[in-house]
Amino acid sequence: MVNNLNYIQNQQLERLHARYTGTGHPDISKHEWVTNQQRDTLSSIVGHPTLSSYMSIADGQSISRTKFNMIEAMISPAGPPPEKED
């Protein structure tokens, strides 16, 4: 019974990771984790009109310009990935 329960939990976890790429896994690097967090934050701000308005007022720009800048920042929010060590 316990093995069956573990199997079901693993299946659910795999389904969660397949559906939401930003949920992470045990082997995720710090850079990937930070990138996912920043993308989630930026997309949340862009997707909520009141947050977009607040950010545009704080930046002194139009709402559409603020959204455009945030969407562009999603391309590489944490900078280039670190070089891999062999």
N, C-alpha and C positions, 0 to 999 in steps of 0.2 A: 504494500500500500504506500509506503514512504517513497519507494523508487518511482511509482506512478505519479505521485504528487510532485516530485522533483522534475520529472519529465514534462509535466504540464506547465510548471512554472518556467522552465527553460524555453518551452515553445512560446509562452506568452511574452517572455523577455525578448526573444528573437523577433517576434512580430512587432513589438514596441520599437525596437531599434530599426527595423525595416521601414516602419511608418514615419518615425520621427528621427531624422539623422542626427540631430543635435543632442540626443540623450546620452551619448557617450558609451564607452565600454571600458573594460579593465586596462586595455592596452592603448588608450588614447593619450596623445602627447599633450603637454601643457599648451603648446601653441594652438593645436586643434580645439582644445577646450575653450581657450580665451576667444578664438575666432567665432566659435558657435555662440558663446555668450554675447559677444558684441553684435553679431548679426541678429540674434533674437531681440536684443534691446532696440536696435535701430528699426527693425521691422515692426515692433510694437509701437514705437513712437510714430512711424509713418502711418500705421493702420488706425491709430486713434486720433480723430480730428482735434480734440482738445489738447492733447500733448503736442501735436504738430503746431497748433496755434501758439502755445506757450513757448516752444522752442524758437519759432520764427520771431516772436516779439523779443525774446532774449537775444537773438542774433541780429535783430534789426533788419531782417530780410522778409521777402514775401513768403507765404506758406508754400507755394509751389517751388520756389528756389530752395527752401530748406529741405523739402521732401526730396528734391532732385539730388542735393548734396549728400543726404543720408543714404539714398539708394546707391549712389556712386561709391560711398564709403563702404558699402557692404561687399564690394568686390574683394578687397583685401583689408579688413578692418584692423588686423593686428600686425600688419606689415608682412614682408616676405617670410616664408618659413625658414627656420634655421637649417643650416647645412647638416646633413646626416653624417654621423661618424661611422666609419666602416670597421 
